[in-house]
Amino acid sequence: AQKITQTQPGMFVQEKEAVTLDCTYDTSDQSYGLFWYKQPSSGEMIFLIYQGSYDEQNATEGRYSLNFQKARKSANLVISASQLGDSAMYFCAMSSVTQGGSEKLVFGKGTKLTVNP
Amino acid sequence: NAGVMQNPRHLVRRRGQEARLRCSPMKGHSHVYWYRQLPEEGLKFMVYLQKENIIDESGMPKERFSAEFPKEGPSILRIQQVVRGDSAAYFCASSPRGPYYGYTFGSGTRLTVV
């Protein structure tokens, strides 16, 4: 069964500094996708970045980059130049596709990021 | 271009009542997923539907929960005879082809059972 582990319940970072949020995963699938979502206090889920298991380059989206280390089964999120608005819960997720064609995301428990001024 | 619309945003039900949660996917999206988020937890998959078909309901509790996505109209998640443990945020997501292409989540419905 697929599993996502986020070992940091909470992280603090100073405004304008970079921060890395850890994510490790476990799967026996050859093909899978890795996602990061942001959940601010208002509650909505905001898609940040996606990495395919066969992608050779690390994904980047603006200030977000995904440090993908396939051999270590890790997919850490790096946020550069943190802003106060980055304070939120961050969830790592992995897509799972069954033989029957069902597709779903498996989520970690999340990391609460606080950006200090 | 409207996103995934969920309503109501907040729902309060007494124990034993029924809760009906609605989700209108993004235009052109024919894949709908429902997830539940308990307090202090990540989202957990409940059910995956395409128009008029339930593809995977492996995450749905065996009793009291049902979901549909009719040919016309929104997807509905129905919880009968709610109990306090059903209190959670319920998120709907839609996709044109599946999660490899990135879900778009709705804002969620926060169900409180009193």
Interface residues (C-beta under 8 A of the other chain):
Chain A: I4 G33 F35 Y37 S42 G43 E44 M45 I46 F47 Y50 G52 F91 A93 S95 V97 T98 G100 G101 S102 E103 K104 L105 V106 F107 G108 K109 G110
Chain B: H31 Y33 Y35 E40 E41 G42 L43 K44 F45 Y48 I55 D56 S58 G59 A89 F91 A93 G98 P99 Y100 G102 Y103 T104 F105 G106 S107 G108 R110
